Amino acid sequence: KEEVAIPYRRIHSVGIKQSLLHRLLGVGRVVISTTTDIDEPSETENEANDEVVPLMDYSFASAIANKLTGRAEVERMQLHNKTVRR
């Protein structure tokens, strides 16, 4: 068993990967890409460092991806606002 904790502010993008078989079965994997530098969110780590959440129902995977993306945007905005105020 492995646990990985990623700060929301480091999440660059969240997507869903599906093979043709996965599409037919209605399942997918959530893929989370992280940034290497919080100050430069456009720079991403190489693909080998993406985190992949195991296979799950597509609608559940989509809900997770949307929630993570939304929360990451909020965190980045809060971090940006703190930086601007200084």
N, C-alpha and C positions, 0 to 999 in steps of 0.2 A: 504494500500500500504506500502511496506517495501523496503528499500534500504540498501544494504550491500556493504561496500567498503573493499576489501581485497588487501593489497599490493602484487604486483606480486612476490616479493622475499619470501613471506610466502606460496606461492602455492607449495604444495608437489606433487600433482598429479591431473590430470583432466581426467574424464572418462564419459562414456555415459551409462545410465541405461535405459533398455527397458524391458517391460513385453512381453509376447508372443503376446498379442493384439497390443501393440505398434509396434512390429516388423511387424505385418501384415499391420498396417496402415502407416508404414514408419516414425514413430515419436520416440522421446526419450527425456530424461532429462539429462542435463549436471550436473555432480557432481564434485565439487571442494573440495579437501581435503587440509587442511592447516597444516603447521608445528607449533609446540608450541614454538620452539626456533629457531630463524634465524641462530644461530651459529651451531645448530645441525639439519640440514634439514632432517635427516633420522627419526627423532622422530615426529610422527603425533599425532594430537589431536584425541580424541575418535570419533567414527562414528557419534554421535549425533551432533557434531559441523561441519560436512560437510555442505557446502552450495549447494543447489540444484536449478538450473535454471529451470523455468517451461517448460512444454512440448512444443516441437517445431519439425519442419521437421528434419529428421535425417541428411541430408546432411548439413543443416545449423548448427545443433548441433555439427557435426564433424568438421566443419570449425572453430567454436568458440573454441572447445576443443584444436585443433591444434594451434590456435593463442595464446591462454592463456598459453599453455605449452611452446611454443617458447619464448614468452615474459618473462615468469618466469625464464627460463634458462638464458636469457640475463641478467636479473636483478641480479640473483645469481652470475653470472660470474663477473659482475661489482662490486658487493659487495665484492666478494672474492679478486679481484684485488686491491681494495682499502685497504683491510685488510692486504694483503701481502706487500704492499708498505710501510706500517707504520713501 
